[in-house]
């Protein structure tokens, strides 16, 4: 659906100045006749000095600095700049906006270029090393951008900022400016990549042989959007935990918080329901035990990991939750928040959350979710697990709302995913979290498709690539490159069911041949972009997998992942089956299989050795109801 209005003046005093559409990659690179580099040949050295790059003349681009860095892993030139810098006339604060970027160029270059995707609502640039953490040290050129807006700058080279922490949206303030919204949606990646390739061609006398984009979360969304909008820009894409349908996921963020709100017994300083006590850590542990009791054995091995996640249905989980519900004479006692059972109200809230958001007519507004043991994060360090997104970050004081859906998501829901943006203060009775708690699923949800005066692109358009949402048709990219997607089975913010349904649509559109160019890997128990009681250490192997696929046409039939826990994150007794801790792959490895295949134990050998597991195709790959 779409809402349009007749042309008129801006709601905030005029349109932002600057390029509305940017410059296409082909136009930027057209005048440069350098040949692409040859990977595998001798290392390529610069044909000009790093300092010379400071005076490079590029369209709509200011080079702020170009400096040599010497490190133990190799020397490189760091170029810092800004693209399309402007003063907004649409933003009532008239803040400065622009696409800040940093590009690291190794002295010995192997001909590869990687663009790093963003995260959250972006707003800063940190020195890019590569998404696997090793690309720059391996001789790659690596770039990153700030998404077209700067919060309180981390890098002192950026002497402007465009957030307003007092009363106009905080770090989501950029949502007031239409061009900043579009830059965040896709132009930041597109423009930075184009300019980076120009600089690379000038610096080395030749362009990249292979170009890659890798991001997680919003960076995963960057990656999938690039496959639609700029299919000729990259040879290889890696999309981790992708928020490919982020505006609709934002609706689910508000939905989840509203389902937990009735469980609250107190209010926070903003006068909103205080969520940390609604599901303390020990209650999420019970929920994890209940889910495991229903589904852990489906894959033939009780080990704390539900590999047969598509078979873990409501039909199995609901009776398990009932068995773990507090009741007089119940199997798990009648002591709420005692670490053995859940209240009936908690169980009801979980069922509503996992069913996904609907409007008052029962129409689904996003997606349902997979049941997974990763609902509980038993580790001590802060990771973005299910609880951190929806309830609270357990390491922080439980006297204020710290759920990421409220501290980060709520600002995006109001200021970026709603058109026109609803300007909301960070704190107070009309705060961003109040907006989330009062979000109307009949009248507010359709605004992700809306366009208005001054905002000619809906959030669904600039965030997903098409006005009606992400299209499954990737025909142009399939003839250019390869894509690896990976996701948590039970990510706390983006539904794994939604991503699998999307992949199935891609496969249908490709006549059953999606795996020829795109493969999806699902990781049970993993928190958002890593962490949790999971085999979640696999970045180096993903890097090898995507380069082998792109450059040698060797498609990954599995990715070996490691578990870095030195002891089982699951206790050896109640509320869990003792076999969970006994068979969990502590300090070991497991294969992650390309969907629709799943990991299975072959019946012999150590359960922490990937060699004893195989990839199999389950009877049905479609996510069940």
C-alpha positions in Angstrom: 0.0 0.0 0.0 1.1 3.6 -0.5 -0.1 7.0 0.6 0.7 10.0 -1.7 -0.1 13.7 -1.5 0.1 16.6 -3.9 3.4 18.5 -4.2 3.8 21.1 -1.4 6.4 22.7 0.8 8.5 20.8 3.4 7.0 20.2 6.8 10.2 21.6 8.3 10.9 24.6 6.2 12.1 23.3 2.8 14.0 20.4 1.3 17.6 19.6 2.2 20.1 20.8 -0.3 22.6 18.5 -2.1 22.4 15.7 -4.6 19.1 13.9 -4.4 20.1 10.9 -6.4 23.9 10.8 -6.2 26.1 9.7 -9.1 26.1 6.2 -10.5 29.1 4.0 -10.2 29.5 3.8 -13.9 29.6 7.6 -14.2 32.2 7.9 -11.5 34.5 5.2 -12.9 33.9 5.9 -16.6 36.8 8.3 -17.2 39.3 6.0 -15.4 40.8 3.6 -17.8 42.8 1.5 -15.4 42.5 -2.2 -15.7 41.4 -4.3 -12.7 44.0 -5.8 -10.4 44.9 -9.5 -10.7 44.4 -11.5 -7.5 47.1 -14.1 -7.0 49.8 -12.2 -8.8 52.6 -10.2 -7.1 51.4 -7.7 -4.5 50.5 -4.3 -6.0 52.2 -1.2 -4.7 51.0 2.4 -4.9 51.9 4.6 -7.9 51.5 7.8 -5.9 52.2 8.8 -2.3 49.6 8.6 0.5 50.0 12.4 1.0 49.1 13.0 -2.7 45.6 11.6 -2.0 44.9 14.6 0.2 44.7 16.8 -2.9 42.7 14.4 -5.0 39.8 16.1 -6.8 36.7 14.0 -6.8 33.1 15.1 -7.6 31.1 16.3 -4.6 33.8 14.8 -2.3 36.2 16.5 0.2 39.3 14.6 1.3 39.9 15.6 4.9 43.1 13.8 5.4 45.4 11.1 4.0 47.9 9.6 6.5 50.3 6.7 6.6 49.9 4.2 9.4 52.6 1.7 10.4 51.4 -1.5 12.2 52.7 -4.9 13.1 50.3 -6.5 10.6 51.3 -4.1 7.7 51.5 -0.5 6.7 48.6 1.3 5.1 47.3 4.7 4.0 44.1 6.0 5.7 41.9 8.3 3.7 39.2 10.2 5.5 36.6 12.2 3.7 33.0 13.3 3.2 30.7 13.0 0.2 27.8 15.3 -0.6 28.4 17.5 2.5 25.6 20.1 2.9 23.7 22.1 5.4 20.1 21.0 5.6 17.3 23.5 5.1 14.7 20.8 5.9 16.1 20.1 9.4 14.9 22.9 11.7 18.3 22.8 13.4 20.1 23.3 10.0 22.6 20.6 10.9 25.4 19.6 8.6 25.0 16.3 6.8 27.2 14.3 4.6 28.5 10.8 4.0 31.6 10.5 6.1 33.9 7.7 5.1 37.3 6.1 5.8 39.3 4.0 3.3 42.3 2.0 4.3 44.8 1.2 1.5 47.6 -1.3 2.3 51.1 -0.7 1.0 51.0 -4.2 -0.5 47.6 -4.7 -2.1 46.2 -8.1 -3.3 43.6 -6.6 -5.6 40.5 -7.1 -3.3 38.2 -4.4 -2.0 35.7 -4.7 0.8 33.0 -2.3 1.8 31.9 -2.8 5.4 28.1 -2.5 6.1 26.8 -0.4 8.9 25.1 -1.2 12.2 22.1 0.1 14.1 21.2 3.6 12.9 24.9 4.2 11.9 26.2 7.6 12.7 29.9 7.0 13.0 33.0 5.7 11.2 35.6 3.5 12.9 38.8 2.5 11.2 37.7 -0.4 9.0 39.8 -3.6 9.2 37.3 -5.8 7.4 34.2 -7.6 8.7 36.2 -10.8 9.5 38.8 -8.6 11.3 41.7 -9.7 9.1 41.1 -8.4 5.6 43.2 -5.2 5.9 46.1 -7.3 7.4 45.8 -9.7 4.5 46.3 -6.9 1.9 42.7 -5.9 1.2 41.6 -2.3 0.7 38.7 -1.7 3.1 36.2 1.1 3.5 33.4 2.1 5.9 30.9 5.0 6.0 28.7 6.7 8.6 25.4 6.2 6.7 25.1 9.9 5.8 25.0 11.4 9.3 27.3 11.9 12.3 26.3 11.4 15.9 28.9 12.7 18.5 31.9 12.0 16.3 34.2 9.2 17.3 36.7 10.4 14.7 37.9 14.0 15.4 38.3 14.5 11.7 34.5 14.8 11.5 33.8 18.2 13.0 30.0 18.1 12.6 27.2 16.3 14.4 23.5 16.0 13.7 21.9 14.3 16.7 19.9 16.2 19.3 19.8 14.4 22.6 17.6 17.0 24.3 14.2 16.8 22.6 14.4 16.1 18.9 15.1 12.4 18.4 18.6 11.8 19.8 20.7 9.7 17.4 17.6 9.2 15.2 17.3 13.0 14.7 18.6 12.6 11.1 15.2 11.1 10.2 13.9 14.7 9.9 16.0 15.1 6.8 14.8 13.3 3.7 18.2 13.0 2.0 19.8 11.7 5.2 17.1 9.0 5.4 17.9 8.0 1.8 21.7 8.1 2.5 21.1 5.8 5.5 18.9 3.5 3.5 21.3 2.9 0.6 23.1 6.0 -0.8 25.8 5.9 1.9 27.0 2.5 0.8 26.5 3.2 -2.9 28.4 6.6 -2.9 31.2 5.4 -0.6 31.9 2.4 -2.7 32.0 4.4 -5.9 34.4 7.0 -4.5 36.5 4.3 -2.8 36.9 2.6 -6.2 38.0 5.8 -7.8 40.6 6.4 -5.1 41.9 2.8 -5.3 42.3 3.2 -9.1 44.2 6.4 -8.7 46.4 5.1 -5.9 47.4 1.8 -7.4 47.0 2.6 -11.1 44.3 -0.1 -11.4 40.9 -0.9 -10.0 39.8 -3.8 -7.8 39.8 -7.2 -9.3 37.1 -8.3 -6.8 34.8 -6.2 -4.7 32.9 -7.4 -1.6 30.3 -6.1 0.8 29.9 -7.6 4.2 27.7 -6.5 7.0 25.6 -7.7 9.9 22.2 -6.5 11.2 21.6 -3.1 9.5 24.8 -3.9 7.6 23.2 -7.2 6.5 20.3 -5.1 5.2 22.8 -2.9 3.4 24.1 -6.0 1.7 20.7 -7.3 0.5 19.6 -3.8 -0.7 22.8 -3.5 -2.7 22.0 -6.8 -4.5 18.8 -5.1 -5.8 19.9 -1.5 -6.3 23.5 -2.0 -7.4 23.8 -5.5 -8.8 27.0 -4.6 -10.8 28.8 -3.0 -7.9 30.0 -6.1 -5.9 31.2 -9.6 -6.8 30.6 -11.1 -3.4 28.0 -10.3 -0.7 27.9 -11.5 2.9 24.7 -10.6 4.8 24.7 -11.5 8.5 21.4 -11.4 10.6 20.1 -9.1 7.9 17.4 -6.5 8.7 16.3 -6.8 5.1 12.7 -6.0 6.1 13.6 -3.5 8.9 10.5 -1.3 8.9 8.2 -4.3 9.4 10.6 -5.6 12.1 10.3 -2.3 13.8 6.5 -2.9 14.1 7.4 -6.2 15.8 9.7 -4.3 18.3 6.7 -2.2 19.4 4.5 -5.3 19.5 6.9 -7.3 21.7 7.2 -4.5 24.2 3.4 -4.1 24.4 3.0 -7.8 25.1 5.4 -7.6 28.0 3.9 -4.4 29.4 1.0 -6.0 31.3 3.5 -8.1 33.3 5.2 -5.0 34.7 4.5 -4.1 38.3 6.2 -0.7 38.3 7.1 2.3 36.1 10.4 3.7 35.0 11.4 7.4 35.2 9.6 8.1 31.9 6.3 6.8 33.4 6.4 3.7 31.2 6.1 0.0 32.2 9.4 -1.2 33.8 10.3 -4.4 31.9 13.4 -5.9 33.5 11.4 -7.6 36.3 8.9 -9.1 33.8 11.3 -11.8 32.6 14.5 -11.9 34.8 17.3 -14.1 33.6 16.2 -17.1 35.6 12.9 -17.1 33.9 14.4 -17.0 30.4 16.5 -20.0 31.5 13.3 -21.8 32.3 11.8 -20.9 28.9 14.9 -22.3 27.3 14.6 -25.5 29.2 11.0 -25.9 28.3 11.7 -25.3 24.5 14.6 -27.8 24.7 12.4 -30.4 26.4 10.0 -30.2 23.4 12.5 -30.1 20.5 16.1 -30.9 21.4 15.7 -34.6 20.6 14.2 -34.0 17.2 17.6 -34.1 15.5 18.6 -37.3 17.3 20.9 -35.7 19.9 20.0 -34.0 23.1 22.8 -31.4 23.3 21.2 -28.0 23.9 21.0 -27.3 20.2 17.8 -27.7 18.1 19.1 -28.4 14.7 15.7 -29.5 13.4 14.3 -26.0 14.1 11.6 -26.2 11.3 10.0 -29.2 13.1 9.9 -27.3 16.5 6.3 -26.3 16.2 3.7 -24.8 18.5 2.1 -28.2 18.7 5.3 -29.4 20.5 6.2 -26.3 22.4 2.9 -25.3 23.9 2.5 -28.5 25.9 6.1 -28.1 27.1 5.4 -24.5 28.2 2.3 -25.7 30.0 4.4 -28.3 31.9 6.8 -25.6 33.0 4.0 -23.3 34.1 3.8 -22.6 37.8 0.9 -24.4 39.5 0.0 -26.1 42.8 1.4 -29.6 42.5 3.0 -28.9 39.1 6.0 -30.7 37.9 8.2 -27.6 38.3 6.6 -26.1 41.4 4.6 -23.0 42.0 7.3 -20.3 42.8 7.3 -17.5 40.2 10.7 -16.2 39.4 12.3 -19.0 41.3 14.2 -20.5 38.4 11.9 -23.6 38.0 8.6 -22.4 36.4 6.9 -19.6 34.5 3.7 -17.8 35.3 0.7 -18.3 33.1 0.9 -14.6 32.1 4.5 -15.0 31.0 3.7 -18.0 28.9 0.8 -16.2 27.3 3.0 -13.2 26.5 5.6 -15.5 24.9 3.0 -17.1 22.7 1.8 -13.7 21.5 5.3 -12.5 20.8 6.4 -15.6 18.9 3.2 -15.5 16.9 4.2 -12.1 15.5 2.3 -8.7 15.4 -1.1 -8.3 13.9 -3.6 -5.4 13.6 -7.0 -5.5 15.2 -8.4 -7.5 12.3 -5.8 -10.2 12.8 -3.8 -9.3 9.7 -0.1 -10.2 10.1 2.2 -7.2 10.1 5.6 -8.9 10.2 6.3 -12.6 10.8 6.2 -15.3 13.4 9.4 -16.6 15.0 11.2 -19.9 15.5 11.3 -21.4 19.0 14.9 -21.8 20.0 17.0 -22.4 23.2 18.8 -19.1 22.5 16.0 -17.3 24.2 18.3 -17.5 27.2 21.8 -16.2 27.2 23.7 -17.9 30.1 27.0 -16.0 29.6 28.3 -13.2 31.6 29.4 -10.8 28.8 26.9 -8.4 27.2 25.6 -9.9 23.9 22.4 -9.0 22.1 20.4 -12.0 22.8 16.6 -12.3 22.9 16.4 -10.9 26.4 18.6 -7.9 25.6 16.4 -6.9 22.7 13.0 -7.5 24.3 13.4 -7.3 28.1 16.6 -5.9 29.5 20.4 -6.1 29.3 20.9 -8.2 32.4 24.3 -6.7 33.3 22.7 -3.3 33.7 20.6 -2.1 36.8 17.0 -3.3 36.6 15.7 0.1 37.6 15.4 1.5 34.1 14.4 0.1 30.7 17.4 -1.1 28.8 15.9 -3.3 26.2 17.4 -2.5 22.8 13.9 -2.3 21.3 13.3 0.7 23.6 16.8 2.4 23.8 17.6 2.0 20.1 14.6 0.7 18.2 12.0 3.1 19.4 13.8 6.1 18.0 14.1 4.5 14.6 10.4 3.5 14.7 9.3 7.0 15.3 11.8 9.0 13.4 12.9 6.8 10.4 10.3 4.1 9.8 7.3 6.4 10.2 6.5 9.0 7.5 6.3 11.8 8.2 8.7 11.3 11.1 7.3 11.8 14.6 9.8 14.0 16.4 10.1 12.4 19.8 12.3 13.3 22.8 14.7 10.7 24.2 13.3 11.0 27.7 10.1 12.3 29.4 6.4 11.4 29.3 6.4 11.8 25.5 9.6 9.8 25.0 10.5 7.4 22.3 9.8 4.5 24.5 6.3 6.0 25.2 5.8 6.0 21.4 6.7 2.3 21.2 4.4 1.4 24.1 1.5 3.4 22.5 2.2 2.4 18.9 -1.1 1.7 17.1 -1.0 -1.3 14.9 -4.1 -0.2 12.9 -3.1 3.5 12.2 0.7 3.7 12.8 1.8 0.5 11.1 0.7 1.6 7.6 2.9 4.6 7.8 6.0 2.5 6.8 4.5 2.6 3.3 3.5 6.3 3.4 4.9 9.3 1.5 4.1 12.9 2.3 5.2 16.4 1.6 8.9 16.6 1.8 9.3 12.8 2.1 8.8 11.3 -1.3 10.2 7.9 -0.5 8.5 5.6 2.1 10.6 3.9 4.7 9.9 0.6 3.0 11.2 2.0 -0.2 14.5 3.5 1.0 15.2 0.8 3.5 14.4 -2.3 1.5 14.9 -1.4 -2.2 11.3 -1.5 -3.5 8.2 0.4 -2.5 6.3 -2.8 -1.5 9.2 -4.5 0.3 12.1 -6.7 -0.7 11.6 -8.3 -4.0 12.7 -11.9 -4.6 13.9 -11.2 -8.1 17.7 -11.0 -8.0 18.2 -11.9 -11.7 20.8 -9.1 -12.4 22.9 -10.0 -9.4 22.8 -13.8 -10.0 24.7 -13.2 -13.3 27.3 -11.0 -11.5 28.2 -12.5 -8.1 27.6 -14.8 -5.1 25.9 -14.2 -1.8 26.2 -15.8 1.6 23.5 -15.1 4.2 23.7 -16.2 7.8 21.2 -15.7 10.6 20.3 -16.8 14.1 17.5 -19.3 14.3 16.0 -17.1 17.0 17.4 -13.6 16.6 15.9 -11.2 19.1 15.0 -8.5 16.5 14.8 -10.1 13.0 12.7 -13.2 12.5 14.5 -16.2 11.1 11.2 -17.4 9.7 10.9 -14.2 7.7 14.4 -14.7 6.2 13.7 -18.3 5.3 10.4 -17.4 3.7 12.2 -14.7 1.7 14.9 -17.2 0.6 12.2 -19.7 -0.4 10.6 -17.0 -2.6 14.0 -16.2 -4.1 14.4 -19.9 -4.9 11.0 -20.1 -6.4 11.7 -17.1 -8.6 15.0 -18.7 -9.7 13.3 -21.9 -10.7 14.7 -23.8 -7.8 18.3 -22.7 -8.4 18.9 -20.0 -5.7 21.8 -22.1 -4.4 23.7 -21.5 -7.6 24.4 -17.9 -6.4 23.0 -17.5 -2.9 23.2 -19.7 0.2 21.7 -19.3 3.6 23.2 -20.6 6.9 21.1 -20.8 10.1 22.8 -20.9 13.5 20.8 -22.2 16.5 21.2 -20.5 19.8 23.2 -17.6 18.4 22.5 -14.1 19.7 22.2 -11.1 17.2 25.3 -11.2 15.0 27.2 -13.5 17.4 27.3 -14.6 21.0 25.1 -16.8 23.1 25.3 -20.6 23.8 26.1 -21.3 20.2 28.8 -22.4 17.7 29.1 -18.8 16.6 32.8 -18.4 15.7 33.0 -18.7 11.9 34.0 -15.3 10.4 37.3 -16.5 9.1 35.7 -19.5 7.4 32.9 -17.3 5.9 35.6 -15.1 4.4 37.3 -18.1 2.9 33.9 -19.4 1.7 32.9 -16.3 -0.1 36.3 -15.7 -1.8 36.5 -19.3 -2.9 33.0 -19.1 -4.3 33.5 -15.8 -6.1 37.0 -16.3 -7.4 37.3 -20.1 -7.9 33.6 -21.1 -8.3 33.7 -23.4 -5.2 30.4 -23.2 -3.5 30.3 -23.8 0.3 28.6 -27.0 1.2 29.1 -26.3 4.9 30.8 -23.7 7.1 32.7 -25.0 10.2 31.8 -23.0 13.3 33.5 -23.2 16.7 32.2 -22.9 20.2 34.6 -20.9 22.3 33.1 -21.6 25.8 35.6 -23.3 28.1 32.8 -25.0 30.0 29.1 -25.8 29.2 27.0 -22.7 29.3 24.1 -25.0 30.4 24.0 -26.4 34.0 24.2 -30.1 34.4 20.9 -30.3 36.3 17.4 -28.8 36.6 15.7 -27.3 34.9 17.6 -29.0 32.0 18.0 -32.6 30.9 21.6 -33.6 32.1 22.4 -34.7 28.5 22.3 -31.0 27.4 25.5 -30.1 29.2 27.0 -33.5 28.6 26.7 -33.3 24.8 27.0 -29.5 24.2 30.1 -28.9 22.0 32.1 -27.0 24.6 35.4 -25.9 23.0 34.5 -27.8 19.9 33.2 -27.4 16.4 30.1 -28.1 14.4 29.2 -27.7 10.7 26.6 -25.1 9.8 24.7 -26.4 6.7 23.2 -24.4 3.8 19.4 -24.2 4.1 17.4 -26.3 3.7 19.9 -28.8 4.9 20.4 -29.2 8.7 23.2 -30.6 10.9 22.9 -34.2 12.2 25.1 -36.3 14.5 26.3 -39.5 12.7 25.9 -41.5 15.9 29.6 -42.0 16.9 32.4 -40.0 18.2 32.8 -36.8 20.2 29.8 -34.4 20.0 32.2 -31.5 19.9 33.9 -32.6 16.7 32.5 -31.4 13.4 33.8 -34.5 11.7 31.1 -36.5 13.4 28.3 -34.5 11.9 26.8 -34.4 8.5 24.4 -32.2 6.5 21.0 -33.7 5.7 17.8 -32.5 4.1 14.8 -32.7 6.4 11.5 -34.0 5.1 10.1 -30.5 4.8 12.1 -27.3 4.5 9.1 -24.9 4.7 8.7 -23.2 8.1 5.7 -24.8 9.9 3.0 -22.9 11.6 
